[in-house]
Amino acid sequence: MHFVVKSFRTTFVEGRFVPMLAALGMTAMRVALFYAGDRPQIASHDDNYLWEPIAHLFAYPPVSLIASTLSVFLIAWILSLVNSRFNLLRSRSNLPFTAPLFLLSLHPFFLVMSGDYISTAFILLAFFPLLESYQKPDSYLCSFRASILIAVASLFQIYALVLLPLWWSGERSMRGPQFRSFVSSLFGIFLVYITLFSIYWLLDDIPGFIRPLFRFASFSIPEIPAFSILEWSGVVFAGLFFISNMIFSIRIYTRDKVLTLSLMRFVVSLIVFLLLLQTVYWKETLFFLLLSIALISYLNAYFYSKTISKTHIYLAYGMLSGMLFFYLSHLIPSMGSLL
């Protein structure tokens, strides 16, 4: 094993104190960005059922920072737990925990608490019943639990319902088509929404129940944004980074065990569809982008935990430097104004 690869694995992948240092470092990054950068205002379109009533609790910026930081840690912990629970990497790695912490701390957008964080956490929890259903002859209970979690996620962000058809394709890859599982997933969604409808009916607010569902018709193909040279460089840089890592990951996980292969194929297809959906609903929500970044972080964690190529490690260091520069461009606005 090349020295560069060995030092990377010893320091970042398998380091004993890396998770604790990463947690402290990412917290410091978020606090510094909070006090030095521009904090965006995330407008609520009244397109949810549960987030709108509690959104005022996070209106105070420091409270929003604390809540969003805890949400990022929760997302990282869930991804790490999924990896360890099902032994997907079959080796010790800190990256499933540290990668999402880093990627979700680079932009001021991630400092603002929103229902997207809660919804993303529930979507990631749905991976547990999905993976538990692997090769089970009768897995309708797993489908029921997954649909319940996705339905609850949609109460905080209605666009989470779009994931249900995609989730059924993931279930097919785990065990093949099962009609009983399909029906049980529909029943799980029905159970959540009939309960919700009953509450709105008792409150005599049926229009309030229907209103969020109209958000699916609010397409908003984005116009070409007026980015600076630095911002366009960051967009191109991020796109090349994620696409190259996705291609490299495919070459590695095709040689892994069947469960990991099935999951990684589903994650890649899910990321592609999420990014396409984000372009369709660009002005309406950034939920699809947030969820795709969380999944991309695991894809990158898997790739850099398994690779033994020094070229890939050099690429990782180069990308890491570029992302830190992107972070500093928001931390120190004068850097961006120079361009």
C-alpha positions as CSV (number, residue, x, y, z in Angstrom):
1,M,0.0,0.0,0.0
2,H,1.4,3.4,-1.0
3,F,2.4,5.7,1.8
4,V,-0.2,8.4,0.8
5,V,-3.0,5.8,1.0
6,K,-1.7,4.4,4.3
7,S,-1.5,7.8,5.9
8,F,-4.9,8.8,4.7
9,R,-6.5,5.6,6.0
10,T,-4.6,5.9,9.3
11,T,-5.5,9.6,9.8
12,F,-9.0,10.1,8.3
13,V,-10.6,6.7,7.8
14,E,-9.5,4.7,10.9
15,G,-8.2,7.4,13.3
16,R,-9.4,6.7,16.9
17,F,-10.2,10.4,17.8
18,V,-11.3,11.5,14.3
19,P,-15.0,11.5,15.0
20,M,-14.6,13.7,18.1
21,L,-12.2,16.1,16.4
22,A,-14.5,16.3,13.4
23,A,-17.5,17.0,15.6
24,L,-15.6,19.9,17.3
25,G,-14.1,21.1,14.0
26,M,-17.4,21.2,12.2
27,T,-19.1,22.9,15.1
28,A,-16.5,25.6,15.1
29,M,-16.9,26.0,11.3
30,R,-20.6,26.4,11.6
31,V,-20.3,28.9,14.5
32,A,-17.7,30.9,12.6
33,L,-19.8,31.0,9.4
34,F,-22.8,32.0,11.5
35,Y,-21.1,35.1,13.0
36,A,-19.1,36.1,9.9
37,G,-21.2,35.0,6.9
38,D,-24.6,36.0,5.5
39,R,-27.4,33.9,6.9
40,P,-30.1,33.3,4.2
41,Q,-33.7,33.5,5.0
42,I,-35.6,30.3,4.1
43,A,-39.1,31.3,3.2
44,S,-42.0,29.0,4.2
45,H,-44.5,28.4,1.5
46,D,-47.0,26.8,3.9
47,D,-46.4,23.5,2.1
48,N,-46.3,21.3,5.1
49,Y,-48.4,20.1,7.9
50,L,-46.2,20.0,11.0
51,W,-43.3,22.3,10.3
52,E,-45.4,25.5,9.9
53,P,-46.9,25.3,13.5
54,I,-43.4,25.0,15.1
55,A,-41.3,27.1,12.7
56,H,-41.6,30.1,15.0
57,L,-39.7,28.2,17.7
58,F,-36.6,28.5,15.5
59,A,-37.0,32.1,14.4
60,Y,-34.3,33.3,16.7
61,P,-31.0,32.9,14.7
62,P,-28.9,31.3,17.5
63,V,-31.7,28.8,18.2
64,S,-31.9,28.0,14.5
65,L,-28.1,27.4,14.4
66,I,-28.2,25.1,17.4
67,A,-31.2,23.1,16.0
68,S,-29.6,22.8,12.5
69,T,-26.3,21.7,13.9
70,L,-28.0,19.0,16.0
71,S,-29.9,18.0,12.9
72,V,-26.7,17.6,10.9
73,F,-25.2,15.5,13.7
74,L,-28.4,13.4,13.7
75,I,-28.1,12.8,9.9
76,A,-24.4,11.9,10.2
77,W,-25.2,9.5,13.1
78,I,-28.0,7.8,11.2
79,L,-25.8,7.2,8.2
80,S,-23.0,5.9,10.4
81,L,-25.5,3.6,12.2
82,V,-26.9,2.2,8.9
83,N,-23.4,1.4,7.8
84,S,-22.4,-0.3,11.0
85,R,-25.8,-2.1,11.6
86,F,-25.6,-3.8,8.2
87,N,-21.8,-4.1,7.9
88,L,-21.9,-2.4,4.5
89,L,-18.2,-1.5,4.4
90,R,-17.0,-4.6,6.3
91,S,-14.2,-2.5,7.7
92,R,-13.8,0.2,10.3
93,S,-14.3,3.7,8.9
94,N,-15.1,7.1,10.4
95,L,-16.1,8.6,7.0
96,P,-19.8,7.7,7.1
97,F,-20.0,10.0,10.2
98,T,-17.5,12.7,9.3
99,A,-18.3,13.2,5.6
100,P,-21.9,14.4,6.0
101,L,-20.7,16.7,8.9
102,F,-18.2,18.3,6.5
103,L,-20.4,18.6,3.4
104,L,-23.4,20.0,5.4
105,S,-21.3,22.8,7.0
106,L,-19.9,24.5,4.0
107,H,-22.6,27.0,3.1
108,P,-24.7,29.4,5.2
109,F,-27.9,27.7,3.9
110,F,-27.1,24.8,6.2
111,L,-27.1,27.0,9.3
112,V,-30.8,27.7,9.1
113,M,-33.2,25.1,10.7
114,S,-36.0,24.0,8.5
115,G,-38.5,21.1,8.1
116,D,-36.1,19.7,5.4
117,Y,-33.7,18.5,8.1
118,I,-36.5,16.6,10.0
119,S,-37.8,15.1,6.8
120,T,-34.3,14.1,5.7
121,A,-33.8,12.3,9.0
122,F,-37.0,10.3,8.6
123,I,-36.1,9.4,5.0
124,L,-32.7,8.1,6.2
125,L,-34.4,6.1,9.0
126,A,-36.4,4.4,6.3
127,F,-33.2,2.7,5.0
128,F,-33.3,0.4,8.1
129,P,-36.5,-1.4,7.1
130,L,-35.4,-1.3,3.5
131,L,-32.2,-3.2,4.3
132,E,-33.8,-5.5,6.8
133,S,-36.1,-6.7,4.0
134,Y,-33.2,-8.0,1.9
135,Q,-34.0,-11.5,0.5
136,K,-37.0,-11.9,2.9
137,P,-39.7,-14.0,1.3
138,D,-42.4,-12.0,3.1
139,S,-41.4,-8.5,4.0
140,Y,-44.6,-6.6,4.1
141,L,-43.9,-5.4,7.7
142,C,-40.6,-3.8,6.5
143,S,-42.5,-2.0,3.7
144,F,-45.1,-0.9,6.1
145,R,-42.5,0.6,8.5
146,A,-40.7,2.3,5.6
147,S,-43.9,3.9,4.2
148,I,-44.8,5.1,7.7
149,L,-41.4,6.9,8.0
150,I,-41.7,8.4,4.6
151,A,-45.3,9.5,5.2
152,V,-44.2,11.2,8.5
153,A,-41.3,12.9,6.6
154,S,-43.9,14.3,4.2
155,L,-45.7,16.0,7.1
156,F,-42.6,18.2,7.5
157,Q,-41.9,18.5,3.8
158,I,-44.6,17.5,1.4
159,Y,-42.2,16.8,-1.4
160,A,-41.0,13.7,0.4
161,L,-44.1,11.9,-1.0
162,V,-42.3,12.0,-4.4
163,L,-39.8,9.4,-3.0
164,L,-42.4,6.7,-2.6
165,P,-42.3,5.4,-6.3
166,L,-38.5,5.6,-6.1
167,W,-38.6,3.6,-2.8
168,W,-40.6,0.9,-4.4
169,S,-37.8,0.5,-7.0
170,G,-35.4,0.1,-4.1
171,E,-37.5,-2.6,-2.5
172,R,-37.6,-4.5,-5.8
173,S,-33.8,-4.4,-5.9
174,M,-33.7,-5.9,-2.4
175,R,-36.0,-8.8,-2.8
176,G,-37.9,-8.6,-6.1
177,P,-41.5,-7.5,-6.6
178,Q,-44.0,-8.5,-3.8
179,F,-47.6,-7.5,-4.2
180,R,-48.3,-7.8,-0.5
181,S,-45.4,-5.5,0.4
182,F,-46.7,-2.9,-2.1
183,V,-50.2,-3.0,-0.6
184,S,-48.8,-2.7,3.0
185,S,-46.8,0.3,2.0
186,L,-49.9,2.0,0.6
187,F,-51.7,1.1,3.8
188,G,-48.9,2.8,5.9
189,I,-49.3,6.0,3.9
190,F,-53.1,5.8,4.2
191,L,-52.9,5.3,7.9
192,V,-50.8,8.4,8.4
193,Y,-52.9,10.6,6.1
194,I,-56.3,9.4,7.3
195,T,-55.3,10.3,10.8
196,L,-54.1,13.7,9.6
197,F,-57.4,14.2,7.6
198,S,-59.4,13.4,10.7
199,I,-57.6,16.1,12.7
200,Y,-58.3,18.7,10.0
201,W,-61.9,17.5,9.7
202,L,-62.4,18.0,13.4
203,L,-60.9,21.4,13.1
204,D,-63.2,22.2,10.1
205,D,-60.1,23.1,8.0
206,I,-60.3,20.8,5.0
207,P,-58.7,23.4,2.7
208,G,-55.7,23.4,5.1
209,F,-55.4,19.7,4.5
210,I,-55.6,20.0,0.7
211,R,-53.4,23.1,0.3
212,P,-49.9,21.5,0.6
213,L,-50.8,18.9,-2.0
214,F,-51.1,21.6,-4.6
215,R,-47.4,22.3,-4.2
216,F,-46.6,19.4,-6.6
217,A,-48.0,21.5,-9.4
218,S,-45.7,24.4,-8.7
219,F,-43.0,23.7,-11.2
220,S,-40.2,26.3,-11.4
221,I,-37.5,25.5,-13.9
222,P,-34.6,27.7,-12.7
223,E,-33.2,30.6,-14.8
224,I,-29.5,30.9,-15.2
225,P,-28.4,32.5,-12.0
226,A,-26.2,35.6,-11.9
227,F,-23.3,33.9,-10.1
228,S,-19.8,35.4,-9.8
229,I,-16.8,33.6,-11.3
230,L,-16.0,32.2,-7.9
231,E,-19.5,30.8,-7.5
232,W,-19.6,29.3,-11.0
233,S,-16.2,27.7,-10.3
234,G,-17.6,26.2,-7.1
235,V,-20.7,24.8,-9.0
236,V,-18.5,23.3,-11.7
237,F,-16.0,22.0,-9.1
238,A,-18.8,20.4,-7.0
239,G,-20.4,18.8,-10.1
240,L,-17.1,17.3,-11.3
241,F,-16.3,16.1,-7.8
242,F,-19.6,14.2,-7.3
243,I,-19.8,12.8,-10.8
244,S,-16.2,11.5,-10.7
245,N,-16.7,10.0,-7.2
246,M,-19.9,8.4,-8.4
247,I,-18.2,6.8,-11.3
248,F,-15.2,5.6,-9.2
249,S,-17.6,4.2,-6.6
250,I,-19.4,2.1,-9.2
251,R,-16.2,0.4,-10.1
252,I,-15.6,-0.5,-6.4
253,Y,-19.0,-1.5,-5.1
254,T,-19.7,-3.9,-8.1
255,R,-17.1,-6.2,-6.5
256,D,-18.7,-6.0,-3.0
257,K,-21.3,-8.2,-1.4
258,V,-24.8,-8.4,-2.9
259,L,-26.5,-6.3,-0.2
260,T,-24.0,-3.5,-0.5
261,L,-24.2,-3.7,-4.3
262,S,-28.0,-3.5,-4.3
263,L,-28.0,-0.5,-1.8
264,M,-25.3,1.5,-3.7
265,R,-27.1,1.0,-7.0
266,F,-30.3,2.3,-5.4
267,V,-28.5,5.2,-3.8
268,V,-26.9,6.3,-7.1
269,S,-30.3,6.1,-8.9
270,L,-31.9,8.0,-6.0
271,I,-29.3,10.8,-6.2
272,V,-29.8,11.2,-9.9
273,F,-33.6,11.5,-9.6
274,L,-33.3,13.8,-6.6
275,L,-31.1,16.2,-8.6
276,L,-33.5,16.1,-11.5
277,L,-36.4,16.8,-9.1
278,Q,-34.4,19.7,-7.6
279,T,-34.1,21.4,-11.0
280,V,-37.9,21.1,-11.5
281,Y,-38.7,22.5,-8.1
282,W,-35.7,24.8,-7.8
283,K,-37.5,27.9,-6.6
284,E,-40.0,26.0,-4.4
285,T,-37.7,23.9,-2.1
286,L,-34.1,22.8,-1.6
287,F,-35.2,19.6,0.1
288,F,-34.0,17.4,-2.7
289,L,-30.6,19.0,-2.7
290,L,-30.2,18.5,1.0
291,L,-31.2,14.8,0.8
292,S,-29.0,14.2,-2.2
293,I,-26.0,15.8,-0.4
294,A,-26.6,13.5,2.6
295,L,-26.6,10.5,0.3
296,I,-23.6,11.7,-1.7
297,S,-21.7,12.1,1.5
298,Y,-22.2,8.4,2.2
299,L,-21.3,7.5,-1.4
300,N,-18.0,9.4,-1.0
301,A,-17.4,7.9,2.5
302,Y,-17.8,4.4,0.9
303,F,-15.5,5.2,-1.9
304,Y,-12.6,6.7,0.1
305,S,-12.9,4.0,2.7
306,K,-12.4,1.3,0.1
307,T,-10.0,2.8,-2.4
308,I,-6.3,1.9,-2.4
309,S,-5.3,4.2,-5.3
310,K,-2.9,7.0,-4.5
311,T,-4.4,9.0,-7.4
312,H,-7.8,8.9,-5.7
313,I,-6.3,10.1,-2.5
314,Y,-4.6,13.0,-4.2
315,L,-8.0,13.8,-5.8
316,A,-9.5,13.7,-2.3
317,Y,-7.0,16.2,-1.0
318,G,-7.5,18.5,-4.0
319,M,-11.2,18.4,-3.6
320,L,-10.9,19.0,0.1
321,S,-8.8,22.0,-0.5
322,G,-11.3,23.4,-3.0
323,M,-14.2,22.9,-0.6
324,L,-12.4,24.7,2.1
325,F,-11.7,27.6,-0.2
326,F,-15.5,27.6,-1.1
327,Y,-16.2,27.7,2.7
328,L,-13.7,30.6,3.2
329,S,-15.4,32.5,0.3
330,H,-18.5,32.7,2.5
331,L,-16.7,33.1,5.7
332,I,-14.6,36.0,4.4
333,P,-16.9,37.9,1.9
334,S,-13.9,40.0,0.8
335,M,-12.5,37.0,-0.9
336,G,-15.5,36.7,-3.1
337,S,-15.7,40.4,-3.8
338,L,-12.2,40.2,-5.3
339,L,-13.6,38.2,-8.1
